[in-house]
């Protein structure tokens, strides 16, 4: 019983500490008082009474945590300040506020947004992007949708971070970040990773039928529309960049917690095993030749989408 209470104590304390309660002094005070209150009840009161008091306090905090609402109205970091809006007009998908930032450095940006219309019947490809910055086990995974006229729209499921918060993997397990779909030009969303942060970025063509491509894209559209009125919390484990993609693809829940999904760096290998990538060669060969290699003097130009694909031997020519 005492061990269970300690687990509740640790979870509730972290939930309070990583919550969005303001100001910070109030947040810190509440967290300290909670820990002291439960610890004193467990250590100073008779065992049965102490467990009851500690359990009651912990349940109150846990009940608050379950009812803590996500919001769309906060002081967001610049890259998450302006959400995309999407409307459908028959086969026409109208996207407003497509992000197209330029980067002087990873933290020095020039914001820019644009609006564009896309025809669903011209959706011609879906690519899987895997970006690695520290080892092979963890990667940021997102999709980019290609159209017959050569345009691409990349959609990345991310944390919506407030200005006052640095990024923290641990914080993402609690109610700290809202869920956010970044809809951006590839020059922004992929370019910052290849040319500015110098991450290892791999690009794979997904083998999907036209029907499945359309359904996947429309699923993203519907989710973005839902989040505009019903925000949700991001969760590092259960609702993140990879599980979100599988949810949009209507993959069963049990599959979303496959170890190659939890360890997101292995998502491309998982997709290969499901026959969703080019299987004419072994996966190690495909992976080796799917790495985007940028020249030292490369610049992110209007031809960026074409440039990153032209030297990938197993990427389709059309």
C-alpha positions in Angstrom: 0.0 0.0 0.0 2.8 2.4 0.9 4.5 1.7 -2.4 1.4 2.5 -4.3 1.0 5.8 -2.4 4.6 6.7 -3.3 3.9 6.1 -7.0 0.8 8.4 -6.7 2.9 11.0 -4.9 5.5 11.0 -7.6 3.0 11.2 -10.5 0.9 13.9 -8.9 3.9 15.9 -7.9 5.2 15.8 -11.5 1.7 16.6 -12.8 1.6 19.7 -10.7 5.2 20.7 -11.4 4.8 20.4 -15.2 1.3 21.9 -15.2 0.5 25.3 -16.8 -0.6 26.9 -13.5 0.6 30.6 -13.3 2.4 32.4 -11.8 5.4 30.1 -11.3 5.6 30.9 -7.6 2.1 29.7 -7.1 2.9 26.5 -9.0 6.0 25.8 -7.0 4.2 26.5 -3.7 1.3 24.2 -4.5 3.7 21.4 -5.5 5.8 21.7 -2.4 2.7 21.8 -0.1 1.3 18.7 -1.8 4.5 16.7 -1.3 4.8 17.9 2.3 1.2 17.2 3.0 1.3 13.6 1.7 4.7 12.9 3.2 3.6 14.1 6.6 0.4 12.1 6.5 2.3 8.9 5.6 5.1 9.4 8.1 3.5 11.2 11.1 -0.1 9.7 11.4 -1.0 6.2 12.4 -0.6 3.9 9.4 -4.3 3.4 8.5 -5.3 7.1 9.0 -2.1 8.3 7.3 -2.9 6.2 4.2 -6.5 7.5 4.1 -5.4 11.1 4.4 -2.6 10.7 1.9 -4.9 8.9 -0.5 -7.6 11.5 -0.3 -5.1 14.3 -1.0 -3.6 12.4 -4.0 -7.0 11.6 -5.4 -8.0 15.3 -5.3 -4.9 16.2 -7.2 -5.4 13.3 -9.7 -9.1 14.4 -10.2 -7.9 17.9 -10.9 -5.3 16.5 -13.4 -8.0 14.6 -15.3 -10.2 17.7 -15.6 -7.3 20.1 -16.4 -8.4 21.5 -19.8 -6.1 22.2 -22.8 -6.4 25.6 -24.4 -5.8 27.3 -27.7 -5.3 30.7 -26.1 -1.8 31.0 -24.6 1.3 33.1 -25.2 2.8 30.7 -27.8 6.4 30.4 -29.0 6.7 32.0 -32.4 6.7 28.8 -34.5 3.4 27.8 -33.0 1.7 31.2 -32.6 -0.4 31.1 -35.8 -2.3 27.8 -36.4 -3.2 26.7 -39.9 -6.9 26.8 -41.0 -8.3 24.4 -43.5 -11.6 24.4 -45.4 -13.1 22.0 -47.9 -14.9 23.2 -51.0 -15.7 20.0 -52.9 -12.4 18.6 -54.1 -10.6 21.8 -53.3 -8.7 22.0 -50.0 -8.1 25.6 -49.0 -5.2 25.9 -46.6 -4.5 29.2 -44.8 -1.4 30.1 -42.8 1.0 27.6 -44.3 4.2 28.1 -42.4 7.2 29.0 -44.5 9.9 30.3 -42.0 13.4 31.2 -43.0 16.2 30.4 -40.5 19.3 32.4 -39.8 20.0 29.9 -37.0 18.0 27.3 -35.1 16.6 30.0 -32.9 16.7 33.1 -35.2 13.7 32.9 -37.6 12.0 35.1 -40.2 8.3 34.3 -40.0 6.3 34.0 -43.2 3.0 32.4 -44.0 1.0 31.9 -47.2 -2.3 30.6 -48.4 -2.9 28.0 -51.1 -5.5 25.8 -52.7 -4.9 22.1 -53.4 -7.0 19.7 -55.5 -7.5 16.4 -53.8 -7.6 14.5 -57.1 -4.1 15.8 -57.8 -2.6 14.3 -54.6 0.1 12.0 -56.1 2.4 10.9 -53.3 2.9 10.6 -49.5 6.5 10.6 -48.2 7.7 9.5 -44.7 10.3 11.8 -43.2 12.5 10.5 -40.4 14.9 13.0 -38.7 17.6 11.9 -36.3 19.6 14.1 -34.0 21.0 11.7 -31.3 21.4 8.0 -32.2 19.2 5.6 -34.1 16.5 4.9 -31.5 14.6 8.2 -31.5 13.6 10.3 -34.5 11.0 12.9 -35.3 8.6 11.3 -37.8 6.3 13.2 -40.1 4.6 13.0 -43.5 4.8 15.2 -46.6 2.1 15.2 -49.3 3.0 15.7 -52.9 0.8 17.0 -55.7 1.0 16.7 -59.5 2.1 20.3 -60.0 5.2 19.6 -57.9 4.1 21.3 -54.7 4.5 19.6 -51.4 2.8 20.2 -48.0 4.6 18.8 -44.9 2.5 18.1 -41.8 4.3 17.4 -38.5 2.6 16.5 -35.2 4.4 18.4 -32.4 4.1 20.0 -29.0 2.6 23.4 -29.0 5.0 25.2 -26.7 4.5 28.4 -24.8 7.1 31.1 -24.9 7.9 30.6 -21.2 8.6 26.9 -21.5 11.8 25.2 -22.9 11.3 21.8 -24.6 11.3 18.9 -22.2 10.7 15.2 -23.1 9.7 14.5 -19.4 7.2 17.4 -19.4 5.5 15.9 -22.5 4.3 13.0 -20.4 2.1 15.4 -18.4 -0.3 18.3 -19.2 2.4 20.7 -20.3 2.1 21.1 -24.1 -1.0 21.2 -26.3 -1.1 19.0 -29.4 -0.2 20.9 -32.6 -0.2 20.1 -36.3 2.5 22.1 -38.1 1.5 22.5 -41.7 4.4 23.9 -43.6 6.4 24.2 -46.8 9.2 21.6 -47.1 11.7 24.4 -47.3 10.7 25.2 -43.7 9.9 21.9 -42.0 12.5 19.7 -43.7 15.0 22.5 -44.5 15.5 23.5 -40.9 16.5 19.9 -40.1 18.8 19.3 -43.1 20.5 22.7 -43.5 20.2 24.5 -40.2 20.2 21.9 -37.4 22.2 19.5 -39.6 20.2 16.4 -38.5 20.2 13.2 -40.4 17.1 13.3 -42.4 15.7 10.3 -44.4 13.0 10.5 -47.1 11.0 7.5 -48.0 8.1 7.1 -50.5 5.1 5.4 -49.0 3.5 2.7 -51.2 -0.2 3.7 -50.9 -3.1 3.5 -53.3 -4.8 6.7 -54.4 -7.7 5.9 -52.2 -5.5 5.5 -49.1 -3.6 8.6 -49.9 -6.8 10.6 -50.2 -8.2 9.1 -47.0 -5.0 9.8 -45.1 -4.8 13.4 -46.2 -8.5 14.0 -45.4 -8.0 12.5 -42.0 -5.3 15.1 -41.3 -7.6 17.8 -42.5 -10.4 16.7 -40.2 -8.1 16.4 -37.2 -6.7 19.9 -37.8 -10.2 21.3 -38.0 -11.2 19.5 -34.8 -8.2 20.9 -32.9 -9.1 24.5 -33.9 -12.2 24.2 -31.6 -11.4 21.3 -29.3 -7.7 21.4 -28.3 -6.0 18.3 -26.9 -3.0 17.6 -24.8 0.2 16.3 -26.3 1.6 13.1 -24.6 5.1 11.9 -25.2 4.0 8.3 -24.9 0.4 8.0 -26.1 -0.3 10.9 -28.4 2.9 12.0 -30.2 4.3 12.4 -33.7 4.2 8.7 -34.5 1.1 7.5 -32.7 -0.7 10.5 -34.3 0.2 9.3 -37.8 -1.1 5.8 -37.1 -4.3 7.3 -35.6 -4.8 9.3 -38.8 -4.2 6.1 -40.8 -6.8 4.3 -38.6 -4.2 1.7 -37.4 -5.6 -0.3 -34.4 -4.6 1.0 -31.0 -2.6 -2.1 -30.0 -0.3 -1.6 -33.0 0.6 2.0 -31.9 2.5 0.6 -28.9 4.7 -1.7 -30.9 8.3 -1.2 -29.7 9.3 0.1 -33.1 6.6 2.8 -32.8 7.6 3.7 -29.2 11.2 3.9 -30.3 10.4 6.2 -33.2 13.7 5.8 -34.9 12.6 2.4 -36.0 9.4 3.5 -37.6 10.8 3.3 -41.2 11.9 -0.3 -40.5 8.4 -1.0 -39.2 6.8 0.5 -42.3 9.2 -1.5 -44.5 8.1 -4.7 -42.8 4.4 -3.8 -43.5 5.2 -3.4 -47.2 4.7 0.3 -47.1 8.1 1.2 -48.5 10.1 0.1 -51.5 10.8 -3.6 -50.8 12.8 -4.3 -54.0 16.0 -4.0 -51.9 16.8 -4.8 -48.3 15.9 -2.2 -45.7 19.6 -1.4 -44.8 20.2 -0.6 -48.5 17.0 1.4 -48.8 17.9 3.4 -45.6 21.5 4.0 -46.7 20.3 5.5 -50.0 17.3 7.5 -48.5 19.5 9.9 -46.5 19.2 13.5 -47.8 22.7 14.7 -48.5 23.1 18.4 -48.9 26.3 20.1 -50.3 28.3 22.2 -47.9 27.3 25.4 -49.9 23.7 24.4 -50.3 21.0 27.0 -50.0 17.3 26.5 -49.4 15.7 27.8 -52.6 12.4 27.4 -54.3 13.8 24.2 -55.9 14.5 22.6 -52.5 11.8 19.9 -52.8 13.3 18.8 -56.1 16.9 19.1 -55.0 16.5 16.8 -51.9 14.9 14.1 -54.1 17.0 14.0 -57.2 20.0 12.1 -55.7 17.9 9.4 -53.9 18.3 6.3 -56.2 15.3 4.4 -54.8 12.9 7.3 -54.7 10.5 7.2 -57.6 11.0 9.6 -60.5 7.4 10.5 -60.6 
